[in-house]
Amino acid sequence: MYGRMVGDKILEEVAKGVQEIKEKYGKSPLLMTLEVGDNPASRVYLSSQRKTAEEVGINYETIQLSAATSQERLLNMIRDINKDPYINGLILHLPLPKHINTKIVQWSIEQKKDVEGVTPMNLGQLFLGMPGLIPCTAQSIVALIKSTGVDLKGREVTIIGNSDIVGKPVALLLMQEEATVTVCQLTTYERGFLKEHVQRAEILIVAAGHPGLVKGEWIKDGAIVIDAGITAVEDKILGDVQFEEAVKKADYITPVPGGVGILTVAYLMKNTLEALKWQLRDNEED
Ligand SMILES: Nc1nc(=O)c2c([nH]1)NC[C@@H]1CN(c3ccc(C(=O)N[C@@H](CCC(=O)O)C(=O)O)cc3)C=[N+]21
């Protein structure tokens, strides 16, 4: 299952939406990315963001700050971005240097510009099943699963990894679809139960950041396997599933690269358009 298949359709819709807003309001969305220091996994993400934004008519700007930037300076910059009416979305690349408190900085982002869905308000609305901006990778994973046409009700889903940006939001989205959701942690692995949870999964989602963690022979025959691992090794990106073996068992499986990652960028563009629409609605109400 390739990210392109779902992603192209989303990008087409985004391009159309961008065009409509341009005609109606004379305005184009602007997505701002902020990176502190330099990290190899972000480099791939940044270049696909720039390319994809250009394709759909979203303006794209990057601010690259030195790894020595203070938390206060970063918070001040975000405060300015929050107030700037020309900037519609902000993505703050992770990881941040150790002297910066990631949560405090993420939480300072204005909810309506939080295109990654990392603020407590957006995450809280997701928790409650209310509309808001939802983390891009989580949306990609659910879209890939749905593209198979599977009925999620009562399905055995195993998620490996419980990050705030992937594992947790995916669990919430699939719970809303009435799936049976199991979330595995590092301690599941340490206690020797990981294999069992993989074996029972009709849908397996792996976002652990450990290449080769999931052995192909563990996978249930006919399963849907979504590999959201993105470990950068030299010039390559590696997933978490042993792909060659897993292909023999799964009915559907996403490759790395070419799977979830590509779609994540498409949803980032979609969220940026949604963010601009939200801001325009607000202005009309004022
Ligand atoms: N705040 C924050 N949010 C993130 O989502 C985030 C982050 N920080 N820091 C860095 C990692 C890395 N990441 C990628 C997303 C897409 C691709 C991607 O587009 N991959 C393509 C292309 C790969 C290639 O060209 O080799 C693919 O998988 O097919 C890669 C990496 C998001 N991250």
The ligand as a Tripos MOL2 file, in Angstrom:
@<TRIPOS>MOLECULE
LIG
   33    36     1     0     0
SMALL
NO_CHARGES

@<TRIPOS>ATOM
      1 N1          7.2910   18.1800   15.1120 N.pl3     1 LIG1
      2 C1          7.6620   17.1640   14.3370 C.ar      1 LIG1
      3 N2          6.7330   16.4540   13.6660 N.ar      1 LIG1
      4 C2          7.0920   15.4300   12.8360 C.ar      1 LIG1
      5 O1          6.2180   14.7980   12.2170 O.2       1 LIG1
      6 C3          8.4780   15.1210   12.6900 C.ar      1 LIG1
      7 C4          9.4060   15.9110   13.4100 C.ar      1 LIG1
      8 N3          8.9590   16.8950   14.2270 N.ar      1 LIG1
      9 N4         10.7290   15.6920   13.3020 N.pl3     1 LIG1
     10 C5         11.2490   14.7690   12.3430 C.3       1 LIG1
     11 C6         10.3140   13.6430   12.0360 C.3       1 LIG1
     12 C7         10.5850   13.0030   10.7060 C.3       1 LIG1
     13 N5          9.3400   13.0410    9.9750 N.pl3     1 LIG1
     14 C8          9.1660   12.6170    8.6600 C.ar      1 LIG1
     15 C9          7.9750   12.7810    8.0040 C.ar      1 LIG1
     16 C10         7.8320   12.4250    6.6720 C.ar      1 LIG1
     17 C11         8.8730   11.8600    5.9860 C.ar      1 LIG1
     18 C12         8.7020   11.5140    4.5620 C.2       1 LIG1
     19 O2          8.1390   12.2490    3.7760 O.2       1 LIG1
     20 N6          9.1660   10.3890    4.1440 N.am      1 LIG1
     21 C13         9.0170    9.9360    2.7890 C.3       1 LIG1
     22 C14        10.2390   10.2090    1.9540 C.3       1 LIG1
     23 C15        11.4670    9.4610    2.4140 C.3       1 LIG1
     24 C16        12.6840    9.6120    1.5360 C.2       1 LIG1
     25 O3         12.7090   10.4730    0.6640 O.co2     1 LIG1
     26 O4         13.5960    8.8190    1.7630 O.co2     1 LIG1
     27 C17         8.6690    8.4750    2.8370 C.2       1 LIG1
     28 O5          8.6390    7.9160    3.9340 O.co2     1 LIG1
     29 O6          8.4000    7.8980    1.8160 O.co2     1 LIG1
     30 C18        10.0660   11.6500    6.6410 C.ar      1 LIG1
     31 C19        10.2070   12.0200    7.9770 C.ar      1 LIG1
     32 C20         8.4220   13.7330   10.7040 C.2       1 LIG1
     33 N7          8.9210   14.1160   11.8870 N.pl3     1 LIG1
@<TRIPOS>BOND
     1     1     2 1
     2     2     3 ar
     3     2     8 ar
     4     3     4 ar
     5     4     5 2
     6     4     6 ar
     7     6     7 ar
     8     6    33 1
     9     7     8 ar
    10     7     9 1
    11     9    10 1
    12    10    11 1
    13    11    12 1
    14    11    33 1
    15    12    13 1
    16    13    14 1
    17    13    32 1
    18    14    15 ar
    19    14    31 ar
    20    15    16 ar
    21    16    17 ar
    22    17    18 1
    23    17    30 ar
    24    18    19 2
    25    18    20 1
    26    20    21 1
    27    21    22 1
    28    21    27 1
    29    22    23 1
    30    23    24 1
    31    24    25 2
    32    24    26 1
    33    27    28 2
    34    27    29 1
    35    30    31 ar
    36    32    33 2
@<TRIPOS>SUBSTRUCTURE
     1 LIG1         1 GROUP 0 **** ****
